[in-house]
Amino acid sequence: MTYKYKVAALDFIAKDSPTILDSIKEDFKLVLNKRQKNTSEMFSLQVGNHFIDLEFAKICFFETHYSNSHASILWLTDNRKLQIAKNLHELEQLEPRLSRVHRSFLVNLENVEVVDNSQKLLFFKNGLSCPISRRKLKLLQTKNKGSY
């Protein structure tokens, strides 16, 4: 059954060991630490009728949906786009690592490669771009001097 479910053994604990309780406690701590690390790097979203888990590092930006004010479009680093059943305000409340750079755009700043001051655009590592408002551009420049 282990092979069928693709489950790996974490540890082997001898039943006749005098420190069996300590070994089990250490294994639980390991599992909890690993789970906390994985959930902090992941981002869960509802797409249609199902939920998906994405690596946060793969998110470029969210933009408002052009015809549905209760939805948004997610752009990923592999240039895929997904329609999300949440507006930008809901996403902003859900994930503090995202930054509002424009009324219609919510950005993962980790994937920004270039900030074009003259055109007021953010360029991402995969070639995508999105606008940035004048006010947010000034805030971003003072906040991240020398980063871009």
N, C-alpha and C positions, 0 to 999 in steps of 0.2 A: 504494500500500500504506500510506503514511503516514496517509491519511485513513481507511482501513478500520480500522486499529488505534488511531485517535485519539491518535497520537503527535505531539508538537510538537518542532520543531527547537530545540536549546539554543543553538547557535552555528553560524556559517558560517566555515569555515577554508579559506583559499586554499591549494591544494596547492603553489603555487610560492613561498609565503611563507617567508622565512628564519627566522621564529620559530614555525614550525609545532609544534615539540615543546613550547615554552612555552605556546602556546595550548591544546594538548591537556591539559597538566598543570593549567592553570587551570580548564578545563571539568570535569575529574575532581574537583577540589577542590570546585567548586560543587555537583556532583551528590552527593558524599558528605555535605557539610554539610546539604543539603536533605533527604537521606534520614534523617540522624540527628535532625533537627528533627521530621520526620513520625513517626518511630517513638517518640519520647519523648512525643508527644501521643496516641498510639494505645494501645489495649489489646486484645490478641488472646485469644480464648476459643473453646473447643470447645462447640458447641451441637449436640447429637445426633451425627450422623456427619460434620459439617463444621465448619470454623473460620470465625469472623467477626472482623473488626477493627472496634472501636468507638472513637470519640473518648472519651478519658478524661473529658472535661468533661460528657459526657452520662450518666455513671453517677451515680445517687443512692446506692443501697445494695444490698448483698447480704443476704439472710436465709436461715437454714437452711430446708431443705425440710421440710415438716410430716410427710412419711411416708418419706423416703429420706435417711438420714444421710450418704450419700456424694454428695449433690447439694445445690445451693442455688438460690435464685431471685434473679435480677438485676432490679432496678427501675430504669428509665431516666427521664430528665427529661421525656420525652413520655408518661409513664404506662404505657408498655409493660412487660411482664415476660417474662423468658426463663428457662427452666430450664437450669441449668449443671451439667455433669457433674463438678463439683469441690466439695468441702466448704469451709467458711470457713477452716479452718486452711491448706489448700492455697492458697487465694486470697490469704491474708495473707502467705504465704511468697513468692508469685509477684509481688505488687505492694505495695511499701512505702508508696505514697501513700494506701493505704486504712487506715482506723483502726478498731480493734475498740472499739465503744462499749457492747457488751452481749454476753453469751454467744452470742446468736443473730443478731447484726447486725454487719456490716462496712460502713463508711460512707466516702463521698467527702466530706470536710469542706468542700470548695470549694462544694458545692451546698447547704450548710446555711444557712437564712435566719434562723431563730429557735431559741433554746434555751429551753425552758420548764422552769424550775427546779422549780416546784411540782408539775407533772405528770410530770416526768422524761422529757420527749419532745423529740426533734429535729424541726423542721419544715423542709421543703425548699421551694425556690423554686416547685415545681410543685404544692404542696399536699399531697404525701405526708408521712407522719410515721413515726418509729420510736422505740422506747424507748431510754433510756440508763440504765445502771446508776448507782447512787449513787456508787460509787468512781470510775467513769469521768467522771461529771459534775464531781466535784471536780477531777480532773486536767485536764479540758477547760477549766474556768473559770480555773485558775491559768495554764494554757498560753496561752490566748487572751483575756486580759483586754481588754475593750473591743471585740472583733471582732464580737460579735453584738449 
